[in-house]
Amino acid sequence: MDKQQNWTWLKIIFIFVVPVLLLYFNFVPRSYYLVVLACCTVFVLALIYKEHWTLTALNLRLDNLGGALLPYTVFTALGIIMLAGTMKVLGLQTSTVNPYVLFFAWSLPIGAIQEFLYRGFLMRELHRLHTSMAVAIIINALLFMMLHILYNPPFLILPLTFLAGLGFAWMYEKYPNLFLIALSHGVLNFFALKYGFF
C-alpha cells in the first residue's frame, strides 16, 4: 500500500469509525451526537478545501437533473413503500411530532449532511483506494450501517440501514447527484422517523 492509500484509510477510519465508537462506548455522551456529526462535517470541509475539490468532484451538479430525477423518484417511492410495509408487519406506531418540524428541522438537514459525508466525500475516497464499484458500495453501506448502531432495536435498524446504505451508494454511483441523493435521504429519513423506526 502506498502513502496516499494509507492516508486515505486513515481519513476513513478517523472520520467514519472512531467518532461512532466514541459515541457507542460512551466515551462521548450520545447526547453529543449532533456535535460529533458537526465536527466530522467541519473536518471534511477542511479536507475538501485543503485538497481543492471542486463542486463537480462532490457531484453538486445540475447538469444531470433531467436524467436522474425519475430514477431518484422511483427509488424514494420504493423506499417509502418498503418502510410502510415493514411498519405494518412490525406493528410500529406513527410519530406524533409535527411533520413540518420533523422534515425541515431534522430529516432533511441530517439526510443532507450524511449524504455529503457518506456519498459525496466517502465514495470518492473509496475510489482513491482503487476499489471496484461493488466493493466501494459495500464498504460504504457497512460504514453507514455502523453509524446507526447508536439506535435501538439493532436487529431491525442495522439490516435496514445496511440495505438503505447499499441503495443510496448504488444510486449515487449510477446517477451521481448530491442534491438528489440528499433529498431522497431526507424524505426517507422523514418516513423512517414518522413510522417509528427511530
C-alpha positions as CSV (number, residue, x, y, z in Angstrom):
1,M,0.0,0.0,0.0
2,D,1.4,3.4,-0.9
3,K,1.4,6.6,1.2
4,Q,-1.7,8.0,-0.5
5,Q,-3.7,4.9,0.2
6,N,-2.5,4.8,3.8
7,W,-3.6,8.5,4.2
8,T,-7.0,7.7,2.6
9,W,-7.6,4.7,5.0
10,L,-6.6,6.9,8.0
11,K,-9.1,9.6,7.0
12,I,-11.8,7.0,6.6
13,I,-11.1,5.4,10.0
14,F,-10.9,8.7,11.9
15,I,-14.0,10.3,10.2
16,F,-16.3,7.3,9.9
17,V,-15.2,4.7,12.5
18,V,-13.6,6.4,15.6
19,P,-16.4,9.0,16.2
20,V,-19.1,6.3,16.1
21,L,-17.1,4.1,18.5
22,L,-16.6,7.0,20.9
23,L,-20.4,7.6,21.0
24,Y,-21.2,3.9,21.1
25,F,-19.0,3.1,24.1
26,N,-20.0,6.4,25.8
27,F,-16.5,8.0,25.8
28,V,-18.5,10.8,24.3
29,P,-22.1,11.0,25.6
30,R,-24.6,10.0,23.0
31,S,-26.5,13.3,23.6
32,Y,-23.5,14.9,21.8
33,Y,-24.3,13.1,18.5
34,L,-25.0,16.3,16.6
35,V,-21.9,17.9,18.0
36,V,-19.8,15.0,16.8
37,L,-21.6,15.0,13.4
38,A,-20.9,18.7,13.1
39,C,-17.2,18.2,14.0
40,C,-16.8,15.5,11.4
41,T,-18.5,17.7,8.8
42,V,-16.2,20.7,9.5
43,F,-13.2,18.4,9.3
44,V,-14.3,17.0,6.0
45,L,-15.0,20.5,4.7
46,A,-11.4,21.5,5.7
47,L,-10.0,18.5,3.9
48,I,-12.0,19.3,0.8
49,Y,-10.8,22.9,0.9
50,K,-7.2,21.8,1.5
51,E,-7.3,19.3,-1.4
52,H,-9.0,21.8,-3.7
53,W,-12.1,19.7,-4.5
54,T,-14.5,21.2,-7.0
55,L,-18.3,21.2,-6.8
56,T,-18.2,18.8,-9.7
57,A,-15.9,16.4,-7.7
58,L,-18.6,16.4,-4.9
59,N,-21.3,15.9,-7.6
60,L,-23.0,19.1,-6.6
61,R,-24.4,19.5,-10.1
62,L,-27.4,20.5,-12.0
63,D,-26.4,19.2,-15.5
64,N,-27.8,15.7,-14.9
65,L,-31.0,16.5,-13.0
66,G,-33.2,15.6,-16.0
67,G,-31.8,12.1,-16.4
68,A,-31.5,11.4,-12.7
69,L,-34.8,12.8,-11.4
70,L,-37.0,9.9,-12.4
71,P,-34.7,7.1,-11.0
72,Y,-34.4,9.0,-7.7
73,T,-38.2,9.5,-7.5
74,V,-38.8,5.8,-8.1
75,F,-36.0,4.8,-5.6
76,T,-37.5,7.1,-3.0
77,A,-41.1,5.9,-3.6
78,L,-40.0,2.2,-3.3
79,G,-38.2,3.1,-0.1
80,I,-41.3,4.7,1.3
81,I,-43.4,1.6,0.3
82,M,-40.8,-0.7,2.0
83,L,-40.8,1.3,5.2
84,A,-44.6,1.5,5.3
85,G,-44.9,-2.3,4.7
86,T,-42.3,-3.1,7.4
87,M,-44.0,-0.7,9.8
88,K,-47.3,-2.6,9.3
89,V,-45.7,-6.0,9.7
90,L,-43.9,-5.0,12.9
91,G,-46.8,-3.0,14.3
92,L,-44.8,0.1,14.9
93,Q,-46.6,3.3,15.9
94,T,-46.5,6.5,13.8
95,S,-44.9,9.6,15.3
96,T,-47.0,12.5,16.6
97,V,-44.2,15.0,16.1
98,N,-45.2,18.0,13.9
99,P,-44.4,16.7,10.3
100,Y,-43.0,20.1,9.2
101,V,-40.6,20.2,12.1
102,L,-39.7,16.6,11.6
103,F,-38.9,17.1,7.9
104,F,-37.4,20.6,7.8
105,A,-35.7,20.7,11.2
106,W,-34.4,17.1,11.4
107,S,-34.9,14.7,8.5
108,L,-33.7,16.9,5.6
109,P,-30.7,18.5,7.3
110,I,-29.5,15.2,8.8
111,G,-30.0,13.4,5.5
112,A,-28.1,16.1,3.6
113,I,-25.2,16.0,6.0
114,Q,-25.0,12.2,6.0
115,E,-25.1,12.2,2.2
116,F,-22.4,14.8,2.0
117,L,-20.2,12.7,4.2
118,Y,-21.0,9.2,3.1
119,R,-21.6,9.6,-0.6
120,G,-20.1,13.0,-1.6
121,F,-16.9,12.5,0.4
122,L,-16.5,8.8,1.3
123,M,-17.4,7.4,-2.1
124,R,-14.6,9.5,-3.7
125,E,-12.2,8.4,-1.0
126,L,-13.1,4.7,-1.6
127,H,-12.4,5.1,-5.3
128,R,-9.0,6.6,-4.5
129,L,-8.2,3.2,-3.0
130,H,-8.9,1.7,-6.4
131,T,-11.7,-0.4,-5.2
132,S,-14.3,-1.7,-7.6
133,M,-17.7,-0.1,-7.7
134,A,-19.2,-3.1,-5.9
135,V,-16.5,-3.1,-3.1
136,A,-16.9,0.7,-2.7
137,I,-20.7,0.3,-2.3
138,I,-20.4,-2.5,0.2
139,I,-17.8,-0.7,2.3
140,N,-19.9,2.5,2.1
141,A,-23.0,0.6,3.2
142,L,-21.2,-1.1,6.1
143,L,-19.9,2.2,7.4
144,F,-23.3,3.8,7.0
145,M,-24.8,0.9,8.9
146,M,-22.2,1.3,11.6
147,L,-23.3,4.9,12.2
148,H,-26.7,3.5,13.2
149,I,-25.5,1.2,15.9
150,L,-26.5,4.0,18.2
151,Y,-30.2,3.3,17.7
152,N,-32.5,0.6,19.0
153,P,-33.5,-2.1,18.3
154,P,-30.3,-3.1,16.5
155,F,-31.8,-6.3,15.0
156,L,-34.2,-4.0,13.0
157,I,-32.1,-0.9,12.5
158,L,-28.8,-2.4,11.3
159,P,-30.2,-4.6,8.5
160,L,-32.5,-1.7,7.4
161,T,-29.7,0.8,7.3
162,F,-27.3,-1.6,5.6
163,L,-29.9,-2.1,2.8
164,A,-30.5,1.7,2.7
165,G,-26.8,2.3,2.5
166,L,-26.5,-0.2,-0.4
167,G,-29.4,1.6,-2.1
168,F,-28.0,5.1,-1.5
169,A,-24.5,4.2,-2.6
170,W,-25.7,2.4,-5.7
171,M,-28.0,5.3,-6.7
172,Y,-25.2,7.8,-6.2
173,E,-22.8,5.7,-8.3
174,K,-25.3,5.2,-11.1
175,Y,-26.8,8.8,-11.0
176,P,-24.1,10.9,-9.3
177,N,-26.0,13.9,-7.9
178,L,-25.6,15.0,-4.3
179,F,-28.7,17.3,-4.4
180,L,-31.0,14.4,-5.4
181,I,-29.5,11.8,-3.1
182,A,-29.7,14.2,-0.1
183,L,-33.3,15.0,-0.9
184,S,-34.1,11.2,-1.2
185,H,-32.4,10.5,2.1
186,G,-34.2,13.4,3.8
187,V,-37.6,12.1,2.6
188,L,-36.8,8.5,3.6
189,N,-35.5,9.7,7.0
190,F,-38.8,11.5,7.5
191,F,-40.8,8.4,6.8
192,A,-38.5,6.2,8.9
193,L,-39.0,8.6,11.8
194,K,-42.7,9.1,11.2
195,Y,-43.2,5.3,11.1
196,G,-41.4,4.8,14.4
197,F,-38.2,3.1,13.3
198,F,-36.0,5.6,15.3
